[in-house]
């Protein structure tokens, strides 16, 4: 019987890729209701990767991720088609105010201990390296010197999907609407997925990779999954002045920006009391004029003359419990696997998560990287994995 994956975005397709690579004879079926990916986070993301996390597990996940992305042409080649995701390793730059300096230094110690190539820079060093940058209110910066940057997330998704299919994964355009289960000793076991067209797909295991729509899948088994769609707007603009060596910059305000082609993209995180769940994917146009542009122009004076070209909105699949991924099984069901709640980090984490979940499904244990810190059990134990570097 096949392993069924609900959701064919980057996470689901990475799992399908590794499953079909590790076990070529094991049937894998990916259920994706919208192969255009019009609302998928994978297609609407700002698509970046960093080592600058505060928890060792997230750093280790990204260390594997950057090696995978660097070698993607070979790893995901299908016949003569070698994918190119346009990886740019220009680094992340975190700016800290006096209130945030201690956290930045603590994070740096963890990153340095994990072998991340990150440097702490004084305001003077920042101005020397980036003369277009105002350091008003900044006491310290943290710059990734390598293994950080951005890429084309949609191309990564398509490359993973294409390679998984070439290795035997079957993608089905359908919507999963429920499960058929049997219970033994108080533990549920999924026997089949029920689809919206009344078909029934018998399976040996199910993976919940449904992104911002993962919560209802868990509810079919009576499992509470604290994952919600959080709308995030991305603004695309140009500036008449070049910004040499511009990294992905995270301002003290929390606003981020990075180069994109001949221009830039930027975004922000709304205040918690103005950030409802599962809003329609309509860009927050007023936020640019009211908040984003004025703040960016203070940090980068050349942005006084920027010109806004477009904007779009996508979902963070936010894990409301601790803003970290939820990976693996829940004790209430022995063959339902979770890959949810990446909270904006899904694209950069999909290689390591795909490999790890494939190992867990096929061998019943983590093999190359212990992902147990991300397991569902921490939610049941009320033991959050705190990540202080969430954008």
N, C-alpha and C positions, 0 to 999 in steps of 0.2 A: 504494500500500500504506500501511497505517496506521503511525503511531508508537505503539509499545506502552509503557505505563508500568506497572511492577510496583509496586503499592502506591497506594492511594487516600486516604491520609491528607493532612495539610496540605501536605506537600512535593509529593507526587504530584499533588494537586488544583491547587496553585498552578502547577505546570508545565503541566498540562492547560489551565488557564484562559488562561495567556499564549500557549501554542501556538495555541489556537483563536481567540484575539483577533488574533494577528499573521498567521496563515495560515488564514483561514476555510475554505478549500477542502481543507486537509490533514486527512485522517482521523486521529483520535486515539482510542485504546482504552485504558482504565484497567482493569487487572486487580486486583481487590480481593477477597480470600477471605472477609472478614468485614465486610459493610456496616454491622453494628451497632457496629463500632469498639470492642468491649468491652475489648480489650487494647491498643488503639492509643495511642501516646504522645500524639498530638494530643488525645485525649479525656481523658487522665489527668494532663495537665500542669498546673502552677501558672500557666501562660499569662501571661508578663510580657515586657516589652521594656525595654531599657536602652541608653544610649550609653556607659556606663562599662566599656569594654573597654581592653585595653592595646595592641591592634594596630589600625592604621588601617583595614584592610580590614573588620574586624568592626564598627567604628564606622560606616563608610560604609554597610554593609549595613543597620544599624539606622536610620540616618538616612533611607534610602528606606523602610524598614519602617514607621516611625512616620507618615510622610506618607501611606502607603497605608492604614494603619489608621484614621487620622483621616478619610479620604475614602471609607471602605468602603461607606457607604450609597449613594453614587453609582456607585462603581466596580463593585460587585457586585450592583447592582439587577437584578432579574428581574421584568419587567412592573411591577406595583404593589408588589412586595415589596422594601423597602429594608432590608437587614440592619443590625442594631444589636448590636455585640459588647460593649457596656458598657465602653468604654475609660475607664480612670481614670488620669489623669496626675498621680500623687502622688509620683513620684520614687523612686529607689533611695538608700539611705543605707548606705555602707560604713563600718564602724568599724575603726580600726587601733590595735593595741597598739604599744608602742615598737619591737618587732621588725618590724612591718609598715609603719611610717610612711614609710620611704624609698620603698618600692614604690608606696604610695598617691600620693606626690608625683610620682614618675616617671610613673605612669599619668595623673595629672592633666595633666601637661605635654603628653602625647600627645593627650589628649582636648581640651584647650584649643586645640591646634594644628589640630584637625579641626573646630573650631567648636562643640563640645558645650557645652551650658549647664550647667556643673558648678561647684560651689563647695566649697572646703575650709573646714572649720569646726573651731575649737578646742573643747576640752571645755566651756569657758564658753559659747561660742556654741551648742553643742549643747543644753546645759541650758536656755538661754534660749528656744530654739525648741521644744524638746521637754521640758517640765518633768517628764514621767513617766519619763524615761530616766536610768538610772544610768550615769555615765561612769567608773566605777572601772576602771582598767587601760586606759583609752582615751586616746591622745595626739592623735588627729586623726580627723575624719570627712570623708567625701566625699559630697555630696548633689547629686543631679540636680535642677535647678530646673525643667526642662521636658523634654518629649519622652521621658519614662520613666514606666513604670507597669505596669498589668496590665489584662486583658480576659478575655472568655469564649472560650477556645480552641476548644471544641466548636462554638460558633456560627460562628467564623471558618472552621473546616473545612467545615461544612455550606454556608456561603455560597460558598466557593470551588468546592465540588463542584456546587452548584446552578447557578452561573453558567457553569462549564465545560460542563455538560450543555446549558444553554440555548444555548450557542455551538456545540454539535455534538459535544462529546466523548461517547463511549459508555462507560459503566461496565458491566463484566461481573463477576458474582460467580463467581470461579473461582480456582484455585490454580495458579500457574506452577510447573512441576517440572523444566524443562530447556530447552535450546535446540538447534536444528539449525544447524550452521555450515558454512561453506566457508572454506578457507584459501588465501591467495595471497601469495607472498613472505614467508611466516612470520607474516602478520597474519590474524587470524580476522575473519569477517564473519557476523553472525547473519542467517539467512534466515527463521527462524520460532521462535516460542515454543511449547513443548509444555505442555499443561495436564493437570491430574490426571484429568480425564474422558476423556483420550485424544484430545481435539481438538488441532488444530495451527493456530496463528495466524501466518500469514505477515505479515511486517512489514519496514519499511525501517530502523527504528531501535528500540532498546530503552533505557528508562530504569530504572535500579535505584533505586527510591524505597521500598524494602521495610523501612525503619526498622531496628529491632533485629534483624530477620531478613534483613538484607542480605548477610551474609557467605556463605551458601550460594549465592546468586545469582551472586556473583563466582566462586565455586568451579566453577560450570558451565563457565567459560572458562579454568580453571586459574589464576585471579588471586587472590592473597592480599589480603583486605580486613580490616584489623585493627579491625573494628567489633563490639562486644559489647553485649548488653543488661545494663545495670547497674540493679538494682532501687533505687528511691527511694520512701520512704514519706512521705506528706503527712498531717498531723494537723490536724483541724478542731476548734476550741474557742472558747468565749466567755469574756468577762471582765466582771465587774460594773462596773468603772470604764472610762469612755471614754478613748481615747488620741487627743486631738485632732491632726489633720494627720499621722497615722501614715503613713510611707512604707513601701516594701518595705525591710526592714532586714536587713543581713548583719552578724551579730555577729563579734567577734574570734575566737570559737570555730568559725566557719563555719556555725553554725545560722542559718537565714533565717526570716523571718516577714513576713506582710503582712495587711492587713484583707481580709476576705471576707464580704460582706453585713454582718450584725450581729455577726459574730465575726471570727476570724482563722484563717489556716492557717500552718503552719510545717513545716520539714523540715531534714534534715541530710545530710551526706555521710559514710558510714562510713569508718573508717580503711582504708587500701589493703589491709592484710593481712586485713581482715574484709569484703571487697567482691568476692565471687566473681562470675563471669560467669553470665548467663542463669538467675538464680534464679527460682523460682516467684513470681508476683505476690501474695505474702501480706504484709500490713503487718507491720512490726517493732514490735509493740505494746510490748514491754518497753523499747525504746529511749526511749519517751516518759517513763516513770516514772524510768528510770535516768539519763538524760542530758539530754534535750531540756527537760523541764519545769524541773528544778533550774537549768539554765543560763539559761533565759529569765527565771526569777523573780529571778535575781541582776541581770540587765540591766534588767528592767522589774518593779519590786517589786509592782505591781498584779497581776501574773500569779501571785502566790502563791495567789490565789483563783480561778484559771481553772478552767473545767470542760470536760473533753474530751468531744466529741460523736461523732466518727467518725474513721476513717482509711482510707486506700487506698494502693495501691502502683502505680507505673507504671515504665516503662523509660526511662532515658537510653540513646540509641543511642551509646555511648561510642566515640570514635576513640582507641584505646589508644596510637597513635603520638604525637599532639600535642594531642588534645582539640579539634580544629578540623574543620570540614566538609571533606569530600572531594568535589570537584565537577568534572565533565568526563569526559574519556575516559582510558583506559589504552592505552599503545601496542600492547598485545597484541590489541586488537579495535577496528576502525574505526567501529563503529556501536553500541557499548554506552556509555551515559552514566551516570555515578555522581552521586548526590545523597544522600550518606550521612554518618554520623558526626558529627552536629550537637552531640552531647554536652550536651544540655539546652537548646540554643538554636534548635531547629528552628522552633517557631512564630513567633518574632520574626524569623527569617531567611527564612521561606518566601516573602515577596513578592519580595525581591531575587534569591533563588536561582531562583525560578520564572521570573522575567523573564530572568535571565542564561542559564539552560540553554535556554530557548526560543530565545533569540538564537543561541546556539552551535549548536543542532541545525539551525536554519533557515538560518543564514548562514555557519557554520563559524568564527565568531569572536565574542569578547565585544564587545558594542556599547556600551551605556550605562554599564556599570560593569565594570572589568577584574577578573574573578574569578580570574585566573591564580595569585595567591598561594595559592588553595585547590585548585589542580590536583593530580592524582594524582602528577605527576612528582616532587613534593617528597618523597614517600615512597620512590620509587625511588632518589632521590639522597641519602637519609638526611639531609634538610634540614628539620627540624621548624619549623613556624610556631608559635612559643611565644606562648601567651595566658596571662597571669598572673591575669586576673580570671575564673576558672572557679569556679562555685558548685556 
